[in-house]
Amino acid sequence: MAEISRTAKQRVDRLQKVQRDHGGGLDAAATKFGGVRKDWIDLSTGINPVCYPVGEVSQDAWKALPDRAAYSALIATARQFWQVPDGADILATPGASAPIALIPRLRDKGRVHIVTPTYNEHAAAFAAAGWTETADLRHADAQVIVHPNNPDGRLFDLNALQAHLRVIDESFCDVAPRDTLIAQAATDGTIVLKSFGKFWGLAGLRLGFAIGDPALIAQLEQMLGPWPVTGPALEIGARALRDPHWADQTRQRLGNDAARLDTMMQETGVGVLGGTSLFRLYETEDASVWQERLARHHIWSRVFPYNPRWLRLGLPAPDQWDRLAAALT
């Protein structure tokens, strides 16, 4: 019993060393700056503000356990949409966060290399599983790249992939499909992650995909258990992935809106550091001052504990640009 307690304490200690901060948190922002949730514009996340029109969802999708035919239809559509290579398997998951939490348990704990700064749930997941972070990729047993990176939009090439267990998080790559590393999914030890909620703007659907080494995908499938994805998610996901016209139009709109946001911010004197067309990263004199300034107009933004000058903004919805412009002037 004492041994179990010591192990639990060690896991807690490891997790406390990893800073876990995210976008969102509108309820806390409203408590501090006033208003209610519906009064706020949330620019703290990188979620498409114009979501895919889901349309009608069948009663069967809501009432029955998800069936294998619906799951197979989604997987086949995902394989075609992302041009998944032969030799790689696909698993639909409850968002990208579920496989992120489980992947470190696919192999014996060792040393993991994570290009930072980046989305901090990867480090937290490996720490919880007993792994040690290393800055030396040559001696790493596993590695994680977020491609394009969050928050700076950095892209990677094949030379960055060296460890035996390789995690390529492409949660934001659907805005730039030409940059995808999906061809690596057929390589032993590789898992590519896709997040449906961000590009399609349906984060509440909790749908993601793990694509890669069949042996690793089979382990993940066993860990997740039966029915990891809801019936409505299977139906809506397959419908959206069969709609490349919407995807093409959305990429064009996001690109235009990202450029518009950069222009607005540069006119206030801040510098553009990068990002993707779903979120933009800016350098300011003091990001916390900027966050408070926007919050007084009920606009929530993202700051980072590791860099007090960085401010990240998602894209406003079409009817929110005037409010942002007023807050900036």
Rosetta blueprint (number, residue, H / E / L):
1 M L
2 A H
3 E H
4 I H
5 S H
6 R H
7 T H
8 A H
9 K H
10 Q H
11 R H
12 V H
13 D H
14 R H
15 L H
16 Q H
17 K L
18 V L
19 Q L
20 R L
21 D L
22 H L
23 G L
24 G L
25 G L
26 L H
27 D H
28 A H
29 A H
30 A H
31 T H
32 K H
33 F H
34 G L
35 G L
36 V L
37 R H
38 K H
39 D H
40 W L
41 I E
42 D E
43 L L
44 S L
45 T L
46 G L
47 I L
48 N L
49 P L
50 V L
51 C L
52 Y L
53 P L
54 V L
55 G L
56 E L
57 V L
58 S L
59 Q H
60 D H
61 A H
62 W H
63 K H
64 A L
65 L L
66 P L
67 D L
68 R H
69 A H
70 A H
71 Y H
72 S H
73 A H
74 L H
75 I H
76 A H
77 T H
78 A H
79 R H
80 Q H
81 F H
82 W L
83 Q L
84 V L
85 P L
86 D L
87 G L
88 A L
89 D E
90 I E
91 L E
92 A E
93 T E
94 P L
95 G L
96 A L
97 S H
98 A H
99 P H
100 I H
101 A H
102 L H
103 I H
104 P H
105 R H
106 L H
107 R L
108 D L
109 K L
110 G L
111 R E
112 V E
113 H E
114 I E
115 V L
116 T L
117 P L
118 T L
119 Y L
120 N L
121 E H
122 H H
123 A H
124 A H
125 A H
126 F H
127 A H
128 A H
129 A L
130 G L
131 W L
132 T E
133 E E
134 T L
135 A L
136 D L
137 L H
138 R H
139 H H
140 A L
141 D L
142 A E
143 Q E
144 V E
145 I E
146 V E
147 H L
148 P L
149 N L
150 N L
151 P L
152 D L
153 G L
154 R L
155 L L
156 F L
157 D L
158 L H
159 N H
160 A H
161 L L
162 Q L
163 A L
164 H L
165 L E
166 R E
167 V E
168 I E
169 D E
170 E L
171 S L
172 F L
173 C H
174 D H
175 V H
176 A L
177 P H
178 R H
179 D H
180 T L
181 L L
182 I H
183 A H
184 Q H
185 A H
186 A H
187 T L
188 D L
189 G L
190 T E
191 I E
192 V E
193 L E
194 K E
195 S E
196 F H
197 G H
198 K H
199 F H
200 W L
201 G L
202 L L
203 A H
204 G H
205 L H
206 R L
207 L L
208 G E
209 F E
210 A E
211 I E
212 G E
213 D L
214 P H
215 A H
216 L H
217 I H
218 A H
219 Q H
220 L H
221 E H
222 Q H
223 M H
224 L H
225 G L
226 P L
227 W L
228 P L
229 V L
230 T L
231 G H
232 P H
233 A H
234 L H
235 E H
236 I H
237 G H
238 A H
239 R H
240 A H
241 L H
242 R L
243 D L
244 P H
245 H H
246 W H
247 A H
248 D H
249 Q H
250 T H
251 R H
252 Q H
253 R H
254 L H
255 G H
256 N H
257 D H
258 A H
259 A H
260 R H
261 L H
262 D H
263 T H
264 M H
265 M H
266 Q H
267 E L
268 T L
269 G L
270 V L
271 G E
272 V E
273 L E
274 G E
275 G E
276 T L
277 S L
278 L L
279 F E
280 R E
281 L E
282 Y E
283 E E
284 T L
285 E L
286 D L
287 A H
288 S H
289 V H
290 W H
291 Q H
292 E H
293 R H
294 L H
295 A H
296 R L
297 H L
298 H L
299 I E
300 W E
301 S L
302 R E
303 V E
304 F E
305 P L
306 Y L
307 N E
308 P E
309 R E
310 W E
311 L E
312 R E
313 L E
314 G E
315 L L
316 P L
317 A L
318 P L
319 D L
320 Q L
321 W H
322 D H
323 R H
324 L H
325 A H
326 A H
327 A H
328 L H
329 T L
